Amino acid sequence: METFIAILAIVLGIVAIIGSVAPALPGPPLGWLGMLVLYIWGGGANGAGEPMSTQFLLIWLGIVIIVSILDYIVPAYFTKVTGGSKYGSWGAIAGLFVGLIVPPVGMILGSLIGAFAAELLFAGTDTVTSLKSAFGAFLGFLFGTGLKLICSAVMLFYIVIYAF
């Protein structure tokens, strides 16, 4: 049973990393769920023989909540700082979904092109302003994705440490 729980937790950790890039999956929350599974059913311990503590689990819950909130705030902030509008943010998200056809390059380019097209078509800005705000939306997307990837990767590391 412990082997099954360890494998389940690791699978959740791996799916969390995938979910950090794919917008349909909640990356960091899945990683935390993997840690919770180990905490409740796994009874694993780290290399020093110490079991996962409740405090450790709650600290990671806080980190996951903060990263998840920042993932929604940061792209809009970057877009706004670079002179973009809400259309640029929505265009970046739409382009990201369209770009899922050819991940990860399609997602990155889709986000950039989507923000640019939305600013140009819906906000009525000129080409230079649209490009600038698209770049801001793109940077926000990269920053948010990077935060989720780092968070999920560290949780996967701890899942592996506590599982074996």
MOCORFEN-V509131 format. One record per helix or strand. SS is the DSSP state (H for helix, E for strand). FROM is the first residue (numbers start at 1). TO is the last residue. If there is no record, write none. Layout:
BEGIN
ss/from/to
SS/FROM/TO
SS/FROM/TO
END
This chain:
BEGIN
ss/from/to
H/2/21
H/27/42
E/45/45
E/51/51
H/54/81
H/86/102
H/105/123
H/127/163
END
